[in-house]
Structure formats: structure tokens, C-alpha cells
Amino acid sequence: MPFFRKRKENTPKADAPGGGTDLRSIESTLKNDLLGVDDFKRSKIGFLTGVSAATKAISSLGNSVTETSSRLRRLFSASVNSSDIVPDLPASALVEQGQKKFILAMKLHSVSQTHLDRIQRNTYRSGLFYIVCSAVSVSVSLASCFLWTPTGVVEAVSRLGPLPLLLALAFKSCYTNWFVRRRSLDGAICYVRSFDWLPKNP
């Protein structure tokens, strides 16, 4: 009987010649994007002279630039206007001794002894890592200067590569390790004068 028959589905099957893909979409892509049929229909002179393609390319480039600048503005705003503002010590505490300032900073930021041990351990590892990387960078720079003598100051400075950044990171890790293990919030000049530069594990 007719009402027992199943209706045929109009959707393309996976085992059909198209493999479930919309052939009309592929045809439209080939005609419009590859051959430019729509551009030809809109303006035959623009198609033949290339003005239509140039206009489309400029429009696409303008949209990409607008989207990119919008993303960069949002990223910059999120990185600068952070809601997690780190509280500072009051001005009256800045004239105190290093150990007292360290205790006040611990209370202000709710840092426990476990946190201090973790900070010292992490700065010990990162400090040694950046020191080794700095030593490797110095060796590569010196070998490069001996093998290929630089012809000017700019080329000589460029041979340093990432050395300035590695030294800055090494100094930061070692200095943090120094005042955390001493439990005294002294300045970087005191750290340099102490000659106790290498990081230590708790």
C-alpha cells in the first residue's frame, strides 16, 4: 500500500557520488572564486581590466586589518587594565629595615612559609637554567667572532643574540632567590655587593 512506503530523503548520502558534499557549493566556489563569473556579470569592463579583482582584494585586506587591530586593542586593554592589581607596601614601611619590610610584604600578600620555599626552589632552577643558557650564548658569540670576524660595530653587537635577555632573566631569578632565602627585602645593589650571586635550594 502507498502509505507503507518510506519517503525518500532528499539529503545526499555518504555513499553517493558526491560523498555527502554539496555539489552546488563546490560549483559556486569554482565559478565565482576561481573563474570570477559574478564579477564578470556585475561589470565586464572591471573584470577584463582587473579592477573588480583589485577592489575585492583591497576590501578583504581592509577587513583583515580592521579585525586584527580590534583584536590587538582588546589584548592590550586586557594586559594593561588588569583587575588583579597587586597591592603595594605603605609609604611608611619603605623606610624600614629589609627584614621588617619582608615580614610586612609577607603579611600583605598572604605568603606562607610553604610559598617561600616554592619560590626559592623555582628561582634556584630557573636561575641555573638561565646561567647555563647565558654561558652557551657567550661561547657561541665568541666562536662566531673568531671564525667570522665582524666588519663593524652593528654586526658585532648582533652576534650577542639573546644574551642580554638571558642575563636579565638570570639576574631576576638569582636576585629573587637571594632575598627570599635571606628573608630580607633589600635592594639589588645590596645583592651585587654581597657577592652571594648563585641561587641556592632550600
VENTARA-V620783 format. One record per residue. N is the residue number from 1. RES is the residue in one small letter. NEAR is the number of other C-alpha atoms within 8 Angstrom. D_LAST is the distance of its C-alpha to the last C-alpha in Angstrom with 1 decimal. Layout:
n:N res:RES near:NEAR d_last:D_LAST
n:N res:RES near:NEAR d_last:D_LAST
This chain:
n:1 res:m near:4 d_last:86.8
n:2 res:p near:4 d_last:85.3
n:3 res:f near:5 d_last:82.9
n:4 res:f near:5 d_last:81.3
n:5 res:r near:6 d_last:80.2
n:6 res:k near:5 d_last:76.6
n:7 res:r near:4 d_last:76.2
n:8 res:k near:4 d_last:74.9
n:9 res:e near:5 d_last:71.6
n:10 res:n near:4 d_last:71.8
n:11 res:t near:4 d_last:68.1
n:12 res:p near:11 d_last:67.7
n:13 res:k near:7 d_last:66.5
n:14 res:a near:7 d_last:63.7
n:15 res:d near:7 d_last:66.3
n:16 res:a near:8 d_last:68.6
n:17 res:p near:4 d_last:69.1
n:18 res:g near:10 d_last:66.6
n:19 res:g near:9 d_last:63.9
n:20 res:g near:9 d_last:63.5
n:21 res:t near:6 d_last:63.0
n:22 res:d near:8 d_last:65.2
n:23 res:l near:7 d_last:67.7
n:24 res:r near:6 d_last:68.8
n:25 res:s near:7 d_last:65.4
n:26 res:i near:8 d_last:65.2
n:27 res:e near:8 d_last:68.7
n:28 res:s near:9 d_last:67.9
n:29 res:t near:9 d_last:64.8
n:30 res:l near:9 d_last:66.8
n:31 res:k near:11 d_last:69.8
n:32 res:n near:11 d_last:67.9
n:33 res:d near:8 d_last:64.8
n:34 res:l near:7 d_last:66.1
n:35 res:l near:7 d_last:69.8
n:36 res:g near:10 d_last:69.7
n:37 res:v near:8 d_last:72.7
n:38 res:d near:8 d_last:71.8
n:39 res:d near:13 d_last:71.5
n:40 res:f near:11 d_last:74.9
n:41 res:k near:7 d_last:76.5
n:42 res:r near:6 d_last:75.2
n:43 res:s near:9 d_last:76.2
n:44 res:k near:9 d_last:77.9
n:45 res:i near:6 d_last:77.9
n:46 res:g near:11 d_last:74.2
n:47 res:f near:13 d_last:73.5
n:48 res:l near:8 d_last:75.7
n:49 res:t near:7 d_last:74.3
n:50 res:g near:8 d_last:70.7
n:51 res:v near:9 d_last:70.3
n:52 res:s near:11 d_last:69.3
n:53 res:a near:9 d_last:66.5
n:54 res:a near:8 d_last:65.3
n:55 res:t near:8 d_last:65.4
n:56 res:k near:8 d_last:63.5
n:57 res:a near:8 d_last:60.8
n:58 res:i near:8 d_last:60.5
n:59 res:s near:8 d_last:60.3
n:60 res:s near:8 d_last:57.6
n:61 res:l near:8 d_last:55.6
n:62 res:g near:8 d_last:56.0
n:63 res:n near:8 d_last:54.7
n:64 res:s near:8 d_last:51.7
n:65 res:v near:8 d_last:50.9
n:66 res:t near:8 d_last:51.4
n:67 res:e near:8 d_last:49.1
n:68 res:t near:8 d_last:46.4
n:69 res:s near:8 d_last:46.5
n:70 res:s near:8 d_last:46.4
n:71 res:r near:8 d_last:43.2
n:72 res:l near:8 d_last:41.6
n:73 res:r near:8 d_last:42.7
n:74 res:r near:8 d_last:41.1
n:75 res:l near:8 d_last:37.9
n:76 res:f near:8 d_last:37.8
n:77 res:s near:8 d_last:38.7
n:78 res:a near:8 d_last:35.9
n:79 res:s near:7 d_last:33.2
n:80 res:v near:6 d_last:34.5
n:81 res:n near:6 d_last:35.7
n:82 res:s near:7 d_last:32.6
n:83 res:s near:4 d_last:32.9
n:84 res:d near:4 d_last:29.2
n:85 res:i near:5 d_last:29.3
n:86 res:v near:4 d_last:26.0
n:87 res:p near:6 d_last:27.0
n:88 res:d near:4 d_last:26.7
n:89 res:l near:9 d_last:26.2
n:90 res:p near:6 d_last:29.6
n:91 res:a near:6 d_last:31.2
n:92 res:s near:6 d_last:31.2
n:93 res:a near:9 d_last:27.4
n:94 res:l near:8 d_last:27.1
n:95 res:v near:6 d_last:28.5
n:96 res:e near:8 d_last:26.0
n:97 res:q near:6 d_last:23.3
n:98 res:g near:9 d_last:20.0
n:99 res:q near:10 d_last:18.1
n:100 res:k near:9 d_last:21.0
n:101 res:k near:13 d_last:21.1
n:102 res:f near:11 d_last:17.4
n:103 res:i near:9 d_last:18.4
n:104 res:l near:10 d_last:21.6
n:105 res:a near:9 d_last:20.0
n:106 res:m near:10 d_last:17.7
n:107 res:k near:8 d_last:21.0
n:108 res:l near:9 d_last:23.0
n:109 res:h near:7 d_last:20.9
n:110 res:s near:6 d_last:20.0
n:111 res:v near:9 d_last:16.2
n:112 res:s near:7 d_last:14.5
n:113 res:q near:6 d_last:11.2
n:114 res:t near:6 d_last:10.8
n:115 res:h near:8 d_last:11.7
n:116 res:l near:10 d_last:9.3
n:117 res:d near:9 d_last:6.2
n:118 res:r near:8 d_last:8.7
n:119 res:i near:10 d_last:9.6
n:120 res:q near:15 d_last:6.5
n:121 res:r near:11 d_last:6.4
n:122 res:n near:8 d_last:10.1
n:123 res:t near:13 d_last:10.6
n:124 res:y near:14 d_last:8.8
n:125 res:r near:8 d_last:11.4
n:126 res:s near:10 d_last:14.1
n:127 res:g near:16 d_last:13.9
n:128 res:l near:10 d_last:14.4
n:129 res:f near:9 d_last:17.0
n:130 res:y near:12 d_last:18.9
n:131 res:i near:11 d_last:18.9
n:132 res:v near:8 d_last:20.4
n:133 res:c near:9 d_last:22.8
n:134 res:s near:11 d_last:23.8
n:135 res:a near:8 d_last:24.5
n:136 res:v near:8 d_last:26.7
n:137 res:s near:12 d_last:28.4
n:138 res:v near:10 d_last:29.3
n:139 res:s near:8 d_last:30.7
n:140 res:v near:8 d_last:32.8
n:141 res:s near:11 d_last:34.1
n:142 res:l near:8 d_last:35.1
n:143 res:a near:8 d_last:36.7
n:144 res:s near:10 d_last:38.5
n:145 res:c near:11 d_last:39.9
n:146 res:f near:7 d_last:41.1
n:147 res:l near:6 d_last:42.7
n:148 res:w near:6 d_last:44.2
n:149 res:t near:7 d_last:44.8
n:150 res:p near:8 d_last:44.4
n:151 res:t near:6 d_last:47.7
n:152 res:g near:6 d_last:46.4
n:153 res:v near:7 d_last:43.6
n:154 res:v near:6 d_last:43.0
n:155 res:e near:9 d_last:42.7
n:156 res:a near:11 d_last:40.4
n:157 res:v near:8 d_last:38.0
n:158 res:s near:7 d_last:38.2
n:159 res:r near:9 d_last:36.9
n:160 res:l near:11 d_last:33.5
n:161 res:g near:9 d_last:33.1
n:162 res:p near:7 d_last:29.7
n:163 res:l near:10 d_last:28.1
n:164 res:p near:8 d_last:28.1
n:165 res:l near:7 d_last:26.4
n:166 res:l near:12 d_last:23.7
n:167 res:l near:11 d_last:23.1
n:168 res:a near:8 d_last:22.9
n:169 res:l near:10 d_last:20.4
n:170 res:a near:14 d_last:18.3
n:171 res:f near:9 d_last:18.6
n:172 res:k near:9 d_last:17.8
n:173 res:s near:13 d_last:14.5
n:174 res:c near:14 d_last:13.5
n:175 res:y near:11 d_last:14.9
n:176 res:t near:10 d_last:13.2
n:177 res:n near:14 d_last:9.7
n:178 res:w near:13 d_last:11.1
n:179 res:f near:11 d_last:12.6
n:180 res:v near:12 d_last:9.9
n:181 res:r near:9 d_last:7.5
n:182 res:r near:6 d_last:10.8
n:183 res:r near:9 d_last:12.2
n:184 res:s near:11 d_last:15.3
n:185 res:l near:10 d_last:17.4
n:186 res:d near:9 d_last:19.1
n:187 res:g near:6 d_last:21.2
n:188 res:a near:7 d_last:20.8
n:189 res:i near:6 d_last:23.2
n:190 res:c near:8 d_last:20.9
n:191 res:y near:13 d_last:18.1
n:192 res:v near:9 d_last:20.8
n:193 res:r near:6 d_last:22.1
n:194 res:s near:7 d_last:18.9
n:195 res:f near:6 d_last:18.9
n:196 res:d near:7 d_last:15.1
n:197 res:w near:10 d_last:15.4
n:198 res:l near:6 d_last:13.1
n:199 res:p near:12 d_last:9.8
n:200 res:k near:10 d_last:6.6
n:201 res:n near:6 d_last:3.8
n:202 res:p near:6 d_last:0.0
